Structure formats: C-alpha cells, structure tokens
C-alpha cells in the first residue's frame, strides 16, 4: 500500500516537470515570439524571419512537442511510483 509520503513525492516530481515544461513554453512563446522577435528577425528560417516564425508557428509547434514530452515523462513517472493504469 502506498503511503502519503509516496504520493507526495510523486506529486512533487510531477509539479517539477510541469514547471520546467511551462517555462520552456513561456520562453519560446513570449520571449522569442514577442520580446525578442525584432532581434530574431535578422535570422532566416525556411525563408522567413525567425521572430515572425516563432510568433506564428514556433509556439504552437513547441507546445505540441512539449505535450508529447510530458506524456512520456508521466508514463515513466507512473511506472516509477507504481501508479500506472492497467
């Protein structure tokens, strides 16, 4: 039987993953897409200015990738703490 400490450790590790992944998304969408867009426009990506690409496509693509990463991390975490779905 799992203890309260066991579930607390699971939740703490889950929150760590969430904070890290949301920080990455913030950096890509807000910093690269808005704050640094003018600076990044000097770099071309597939023929488009990089700042423009981040503002229009980069944050969405990054979000989808981060969802896949989160699912993978949570599956491993579930197995580690023996709370996986059967």
N, C-alpha and C positions, 0 to 999 in steps of 0.2 A: 504494500500500500504506500502510495506517495505521501510525503509529508508536506506541511505548509511551507517549509523551507525549500523543498524540492520545486514546488510551483512558483515560489518567489524567485528562485534562481532562473527558472525558465522564463518568467515574465521579464526579469531584468535583462537577460540576453536578447529577448525579443525587442524590447524597447531600445537597446543599443543598436540593433540592426535598423530599426525604424529611423532613429535619429541620424545615423550615418547616411542612409539612402535618401532621406528627405534633404539632408544637407547637400548632397551631390545634385539633386534635382534643383534645389534653390540656386546653387552656383551656376548651373547650366542655364536655367530659365531666366532668372533675374539678373545675375551678374553678367553672363555672356550675352544674353538676349536683349538686355535693356541698358545696363550701366556701362558695359564695355563695347557695345555694338559699334560705335563710331571708330574706336581703335581697331577692332577686329575687321572692319570693312576693308582695310588695306590688304588683307589676305583673301585670296580667291579659293573657293571650294566648289568644284564642279561648275566653274564659270560664274558663280555668284559670290558676292561679298560675304565673308564668314559671319559677320554680325547679322546680316539680313537672314542668312540660313538659320542661325541659332534662334532668331526671333520668330521665324515662320515654321521651321521643321525640327530643329535641334532639340527643343524642349519636349516635343511630343515623342520623338524617337527615343530620347533618353528615358522618358517616363515609361514607355513600353518595355524597354530593356531592364529598367530597374524593377518593374513588376515581375519579370521573369527571374531576375536575380533573387528577389525577395521570396518567391515561391520555392526556389531551390534551397535557399538558406533555411527557410522554415521547415521544409521536409527533412533536412538534415538535423535541425534542432529538435523536431518531434521525435525522431529516432533516438537522438542522444538522451532525451529525457523520458523516453518510452511512453509518449502520449500520441503516437501516430494513429491515424484512422485505420480500421481493419477492413 
